[in-house]
Amino acid sequence: MAGQGYGPPPTGPALRLSPKVLLTDPIRMLPSLFLPLAGVLFIGGFSPGSFGWAAFGVVGSVVFAAVRWVTFTYRIAGDRLELTRALISRSVRTIPLERIRGVDVSNPPLHRLLGIAVLRVDTGASGDEKQEGELDGVTVEEAERLKAVLLWHARARMARRAQAQETARASAGPDLAAAPAAGPSAGPPGAAAPREARHEVGETTPERVFFVVPRKWLAYGPLSGAYLLTPFALVAGAVGLAFQWGSEFRIDGRTVVGAGEWLWRHPALLVGALVLLVLAMPVVGTVMYAVFNWDFTLRAREGYLVAERGLLTRRSVSLERRRVRGFELVEGPAERWAGFARAWAIVTGLGDSETRGQLMPVAPRAIVLDVVGEAIGPIATGLRAHPVAARRRRLFRAIFPWLVVAACAAVLAVAWSPIWWGLAAPALVLALLGVPLGLDRYRSLGHTYDGARLSVRSGSLRRSQAVVEERAVVGWTLRQTWFQRRAGLLTVVAGVGAGTGGYEAIDVGEAAGVAFAAEVTPGWLAPFVATETAERP
């Protein structure tokens, strides 16, 4: 088996994808071909000529799939993966094996039926998936073989680095060898003792299952706003599709608008349709949760975090643990009300982190924190509250705009037409609702540092808390608007070479914001803070 030695794997022959892609590729093209083919049949009046053109389109898709299969090869050549496409010109994409940070193996429904898989290589070079390699249509056995070979270099590199660290500690003497136990920073006086990071660079632990989502948790699907609003999203998509492609079926915009006006004149039907959509929300939410998170399993395997999930499309994502810099905990209104949350990893060079870096789907918040704490590491201290001025800003921004709308509508109603009262009343209601919203947004604000990890939180309708390791911080931005200067506040942005690239502590007190950045990285801000203190009278 590859990986027993430390030399590069031998150069293999050029291989092609499974011939079964000659079936999957044309079928995958059918949705994009359906409307044009239907348009050809309608315009041609279902004549022999129109059927001939439709058949030509289908045959063309099969020929195109055959050409793609014949002209594409892949192979492992020494210390690199080569993806070659040669028809008229020759194109070779080379991916060094030492740059491979993770492998994503997925099995869409048709692929599972035919025993093939999609393998995507994560190089960590960019969050853009276009920079990665993809093999769409290898057998399941070949996907597992390639996954082991492609990750072999990373495992060997981590083992060599761990061995070098042990050698350095052994030869450094007792004083220097004991230094890492002291931790990166003592933290502020009175702060809780920081917890030592659980997973050091180069760690290769045996396989361990952190959590398997029980089947009964399918009932938690409706708590996720993304799944809950699926019925309305489907209706909106159908209306948009009617406007975009209605001409192909001799349906113009006036027909769609007329149908909407007719439905508006029959309020009983409109209310019935809305009731059906509302009743469908929990059902569709449960179904969508099952489709995407069926048998969700999070495990550690040979230096990687591996998340497997999916009902129709089974997906396995491997994240190199040495690239994980923290996690993000997200809660929507329904999730917070029920005490639930979801989490994904903050990983360097990972695009689509909410999907590919998912650590836990919607689940009880306490369990999510326990699982993420074991897999990555917890935050050891509570969040620090922000000044009262931050609460005033939240209330002002949540209430004042709607009060302006209500006042303008009232003036128009008195001076012009009573119809404007129909706008003034809802605006006033929204202004009243802004009071609890603003207070909740203020309660959601917070930041902290426990000596090893920093954490920032904000948001109400989508409350997000990011927990990031100190070593991930690459810079700071202290941002202050004119209104913040008047209130004595500022926004502290921790620049991180992972995830979204920056995480904000919003509306912190001026002194507290500077102290927070200096506390995390004292060597960076000490000269500036000392200079500012010396210049004060």
C-alpha positions, 0 to 999 in steps of 0.5 A, spaced: 500 500 500 502 507 498 504 510 504 509 505 507 515 509 505 517 516 504 519 516 497 514 519 492 509 514 489 511 511 482 509 514 476 502 510 473 499 509 466 494 514 463 487 512 465 480 514 463 474 515 467 469 510 467 465 508 460 459 509 464 460 517 464 457 516 457 451 515 460 451 520 466 453 526 461 448 526 456 443 525 462 446 531 466 445 535 460 438 533 459 435 539 463 439 544 459 436 541 453 429 540 455 427 547 454 430 548 447 428 541 445 421 543 447 421 549 443 423 546 437 417 541 437 412 547 439 415 551 433 415 546 428 408 543 430 411 536 432 412 535 425 417 530 422 422 535 421 422 538 428 423 531 431 429 530 427 432 536 430 430 534 437 433 527 435 439 531 433 440 534 439 440 528 443 445 524 439 449 531 439 450 530 447 452 523 446 457 524 441 460 530 445 460 526 452 464 520 448 469 526 445 470 528 452 471 521 455 476 519 449 480 526 450 481 526 457 486 522 461 489 522 468 495 519 472 499 520 478 506 522 475 511 521 480 510 527 485 504 530 481 497 529 479 496 530 471 489 532 468 490 531 460 485 533 455 487 533 448 483 534 442 485 539 437 490 542 442 493 539 448 492 541 455 495 539 462 493 541 469 499 539 474 497 539 481 503 537 486 501 532 491 504 536 496 499 541 495 493 537 496 490 539 503 483 535 502 479 530 497 472 531 496 468 524 494 461 525 492 456 520 489 450 523 486 444 519 485 445 516 478 452 515 480 451 511 486 446 507 481 452 506 476 457 505 482 461 511 480 463 517 484 466 524 483 472 526 486 475 533 487 482 535 489 482 541 494 489 544 494 488 550 499 491 555 493 485 559 493 477 559 495 475 559 488 473 551 486 476 553 479 483 552 481 482 545 483 482 538 480 476 534 479 475 527 476 467 526 475 466 519 473 471 514 476 469 508 480 468 508 487 474 503 488 478 508 484 476 514 488 478 510 494 484 508 491 486 515 489 484 518 495 489 514 499 494 516 494 493 523 494 493 524 501 499 520 502 504 525 501 500 530 506 500 524 511 508 523 510 509 530 511 505 531 517 509 525 520 516 528 518 514 534 521 512 531 528 518 527 528 522 533 527 519 537 532 520 531 537 527 531 535 528 539 536 525 538 543 529 533 545 536 536 543 534 543 546 535 542 553 530 541 559 528 549 559 527 550 552 523 543 551 518 545 557 517 552 554 511 550 549 507 547 556 506 555 558 502 556 552 502 562 547 500 567 552 498 568 559 492 572 558 489 578 562 489 578 569 483 574 572 482 571 566 480 563 566 486 559 564 487 558 557 486 551 554 491 548 551 490 546 543 488 539 542 491 538 535 498 540 534 501 541 527 502 534 524 498 530 529 496 523 526 491 520 531 487 514 529 480 514 527 475 517 532 468 518 531 466 524 534 458 524 532 453 521 528 447 524 527 441 520 529 435 519 524 430 522 529 433 529 528 430 529 522 425 533 526 430 539 527 429 540 519 424 545 520 428 549 525 433 551 519 430 558 515 434 555 509 430 549 509 423 552 512 422 557 506 423 552 500 416 552 498 416 559 497 423 559 493 420 553 489 414 558 487 418 564 486 423 560 481 417 557 478 414 564 476 421 566 474 422 561 470 415 562 467 417 569 465 424 567 462 422 561 458 414 562 457 415 564 450 417 557 448 411 555 451 407 561 448 406 564 455 408 571 455 408 576 461 401 578 460 399 571 461 402 571 468 400 577 470 393 576 468 393 569 472 396 573 478 390 578 478 385 573 477 388 570 483 388 576 487 380 577 485 379 570 488 382 571 495 379 565 498 384 561 493 389 566 495 389 564 502 388 557 501 395 557 497 398 561 502 396 556 507 398 550 503 405 553 503 405 554 510 403 547 512 408 545 507 414 548 510 415 543 516 414 537 511 419 540 506 424 542 511 424 535 514 425 532 507 431 537 505 434 536 512 434 528 510 436 529 503 442 533 505 444 531 512 442 523 512 447 519 517 451 525 518 458 523 521 464 527 523 470 523 524 478 524 525 482 520 520 490 520 520 490 528 521 484 529 517 477 531 519 472 527 515 465 529 514 460 524 511 453 526 509 447 525 504 441 521 502 441 522 495 448 524 494 452 521 499 458 526 500 465 525 504 469 531 505 476 531 508 479 537 511 486 537 513 486 539 521 493 543 521 489 548 516 483 548 521 483 555 524 477 555 528 469 554 527 463 559 526 457 558 530 450 560 526 443 561 529 437 563 526 431 566 530 427 559 530 434 555 532 435 560 537 428 560 540 429 552 540 436 552 543 439 549 536 445 551 532 449 549 526 457 550 525 462 549 520 470 550 520 474 556 518 479 553 514 485 556 510 484 556 502 477 553 503 471 555 498 464 554 500 466 553 507 458 553 509 457 546 505 464 543 504 467 545 511 460 543 515 462 540 522 455 540 525 448 541 521 442 544 525 442 540 532 442 542 540 447 548 541 450 544 547 451 538 543 454 542 537 459 546 542 461 539 545 462 536 538 466 542 535 470 543 542 472 536 541 474 536 534 477 543 534 477 546 541 472 550 545 473 558 547 474 558 555 471 564 557 464 568 556 463 574 551 465 581 554 459 586 553 459 592 549 458 599 551 451 602 552 452 607 546 452 600 542 445 599 544 443 606 542 446 605 535 442 598 534 435 601 537 436 607 532 438 603 526 432 599 527 427 604 529 428 611 526 428 609 518 421 606 519 419 612 523 421 616 517 417 612 512 411 612 517 411 620 518 412 621 510 406 616 509 402 620 514 403 627 511 402 624 504 395 621 507 393 628 510 395 632 504 394 628 498 390 621 499 388 617 505 391 611 501 397 612 504 395 610 511 396 603 508 403 604 508 404 609 514 400 603 519 405 597 517 411 602 517 409 604 524 408 597 526 415 595 523 418 601 528 415 598 534 418 591 532 424 594 531 425 595 539 426 588 541 430 587 534 435 592 536 435 590 543 436 583 541 442 585 536 445 589 542 445 582 546 448 578 541 454 583 540 460 580 544 468 579 544 473 575 548 480 572 548 482 566 552 489 566 551 489 561 545 483 563 541 479 569 540 471 570 539 467 575 536 459 575 535 454 579 532 447 579 528 440 577 530 436 574 524 443 571 523 447 571 529 454 568 528 460 567 533 467 566 530 472 562 534 479 563 531 486 561 534 491 566 535 496 564 530 491 565 525 491 572 526 495 576 520 493 583 521 488 588 524 483 593 522 480 599 527 475 602 523 471 608 525 465 612 522 463 619 524 457 616 528 462 611 531 467 617 533 461 621 536 459 615 540 466 613 542 466 606 539 469 603 533 469 596 530 475 591 530 476 587 524 481 581 526 484 579 519 485 571 518 488 568 512 482 563 512 474 563 512 471 570 510 478 573 511 476 577 517 471 577 523 469 583 526 468 586 533 462 591 532 461 597 536 467 596 541 469 602 546 475 605 543 479 603 549 477 596 549 477 595 542 485 597 542 486 593 548 483 587 545 487 587 539 493 588 543 491 583 548 491 578 542 498 580 539 501 585 544 508 585 540 504 588 534 500 594 537 505 595 543 509 601 540 503 604 537 499 604 544 505 606 548 506 612 543 499 614 544 499 614 551 506 618 552 503 623 547 497 624 552 497 630 557 
